[in-house]
């Protein structure tokens, strides 16, 4: 992916004497502490707060409406247009703002672990801790690569620069704007570091399909026999947790491309939710939080500086950012073969979907396009309790192109490589949210393990009478009654009411797809 020429304004900023380029992790940690941007925890990680924005701001995200891209973008509430003129004026304001700062920080790296398809990027930050985050989340170059590094995209993040909506054409003080012609992401008004990571993912979701590569919001790992598994799902559904398996090597926890050669990670690190984190439940994640890692909005013991992962005082969306190399069991570089097994993760707040079900090709396409889950508390501004939602391709906030582009590519890949697809509910059982309980992680792990090891290939199944899903009758390590959601509810009638309500939401949501083959809806969707 080719680099582009930089604006004179950007060149001047990068050549400014206050610009710190490619600082090491220890240097950045020193800067964070000296500038009072964060504190050191007992494990050696840096801990920072993100102020009032503790999650993404989807209503403040824009794409510049440019001649070369305007007919390709799926414009709407996710991809909001903003004019070239508005972007250029805001760009100049942000650059001038950063020029006046005592210090700014620059990271140069890559997005995409496959050298054939990777994109050189640079991230310019007002905060040292944001630059440390970028250093850990993106792919770090070696000295030789750094000498020949010409960025194909630049992220400019100025959290303390606040827009004036009446003047700047934004919706609030916050803005996340992508210009594909200027190859720039402009971020301001928010300290939430995840905006940088997800902006580059959105960029790759536009550029990779143009190169005939399926970009995916999923985690990936590989077994001892070289078998590759993908885990699709929105934030909080278990992608990071379930892909961090001590018996399988991690390829990546969130963003991947599927090329003609196989799967590759787009990132160089992990961005894990930490609420309720324990070493017992998630040892790999727990032990990865050490020197150089970044904790966001995690509460600490004021004396010992030990992290309290149960404390959600600031947000449910507490996070840890760390490099892949902080996990022992990884694939390095993060490239592997074609997937054998694909898992769709959903956190069903209605508590009616089976904990695991085998999907036909039509069901796989239906549920991929539907992308049903629940937005969990804290992952977006204003979300304080689980809300049922449909996120196309399990990643609609990050997809600039029409959903059918990604869905058709996935369908071809499933056919070509004969991948098995499963729907796994990591949400509620025994009742809806507020009545039932969250599915036990130990049960989910057992079900996923059985799927990955081929134990569910030829097992006896029951057909769910409302959703038409094929439910395994037995899964090792899981009580039989847990597998059938109706049996976990105290009242059959209450279950039917909720299940039919959710089935109706599926059908209502699917009406927005006008050019999908009818067979996908009739054979892939709910029966009742």
C-alpha positions, 0 to 999 in steps of 0.5 A: 500500500503506497505512501503519499506526499505530506502537506507542507503544514505536516512537514513543518510540524514534524520538523518542529524542535518540539516533536519527539519521534519514535521514543522507546517504551521506557522514554515514553513511560518517563514522559507520561510520569513527568507530564503527570498524564498517568501513574505507574501501577504495581505491575509496572503498567501505566494507568491513565484516565480518559476524562468524560469520554470512556468509549467511542463517539460514533456520532462524531465520526465523519468521512470526507466526501471526496471525488474519488471515494464518494460513490463507494462509501455507504453513507448514513449514520455510521459514515457521515459525510463532511466537506473537503473545505470543513476538513481542510480548515479543521486540519489547519487549526489542529496542526497550528494548535499542536505547533504551540505545544511544548512537546508532541510525540510521533510513532511510525509503524505498520498496519497489517502483519503480511508484508505484501499487504501492510500499510505504513502509518504514523501517529502524531499525539498531543499526549505521551500516553497516547503515543505509548498506546499507539506503540503497543497497538500497531506493528512496530518497525525494526531499524531497517524498516524505519529507515525506509518508512514512508507513511501511507496514512497519518493519525493526528490526535489532539484531545484538548483541541475542541471543535466549535460545531457552529464553525467547524461543521461537527456535531459536538466538540469531538471529531474523528474524521477520515480523509482518504485523499489526504490519507489522514485521520483527524481526532480531537475533543476526546481522550479515549485512545481506542479512537486511534485504533478503530480509525485505522481499522476503518481505513483498512476496511476500505482499502483491503477489499479493494485489493481483494482481501476480506477485512474482518472484525474478529480475533484469530488463533491457530492450533497445534495442527495448524488449524486456524479459527476466527472469532467474530463479535462486537466489543465485550462478546469475548473475542479477546478472552476466547482467542487467548487460549493456552492450547492455541497460539494467538494470531490477534485479538480484534482485526484481521485480513483474509488474503489469498494466502490466509489470515493476517493480523492488522495490529501488533497488540491487544486492547482487552476489556479488564472489568472483572479480570482475574488471573484464574479466569484469563491468565494470559491477559492478566500476566500481559499487563506489565511494564509498557502496557497501558491501563485505561480508567482502571481504579487503583489502590491509592497506596499499593497501586494495585489494579482493582479490576472489579471497580467500575467507578469510571466506566464498565469499559476499562481497558488494557493495551499491550503488545502481542509479545507480552503473550507467550503463546503467539504466532510471530509474525501474525500470519497463518493459513486459511480458517477451518472454523469460524465462530460468531459471538453474540451476547444475547440480552434476551437470553433465548439464543442457544449457547452454541449452534451449528450454522448452514451456509445460508444461516452463516450468511444470514447471521453475519449480515445480521450481526446480532449482539448487545451493546455492553455498558461503557463501550459507547457514550450513553450505553449504561446497560446492555442494549440489543443491536444489530451490527452488520458483519459484527462490525458496522461502526467500522465498515465504510463500504456496503455490508454486502461487499464483506458478506459476499467475500466471506461467503466465497471464502467459506465455500472455497475453504470448507470452513465450519461456522458456529453461533455462540451466545456468550450472553444471558441464560435462564432469563433476559438481562436482569433476570437470568445470568451471564453464560459461564465462561467455563461452559463457553470455553468447553463448547468452543474447544469442542467446535475447534477440535471437530467434536461437533462435526457429526454429533446429534442435533436438535432444531430450535423451533423458533430460530431454526438453529441446529443445537448439539444434544451433547457437548463435553463439559457442559450440562445438557440442559444448558444447551437448550435455552428453553430448559434454563427458563422457569416459564416456557410461555415467558421464553416463547414470548421473548424468543418470538420478540427477538425473532421479529427483530431479526426479520425487521432488521433484515429488511434493510438488505435489498440485494441479498439472495432470497434464499439466505433470508428464507433458509437462514433466518428464524422459522417463527 
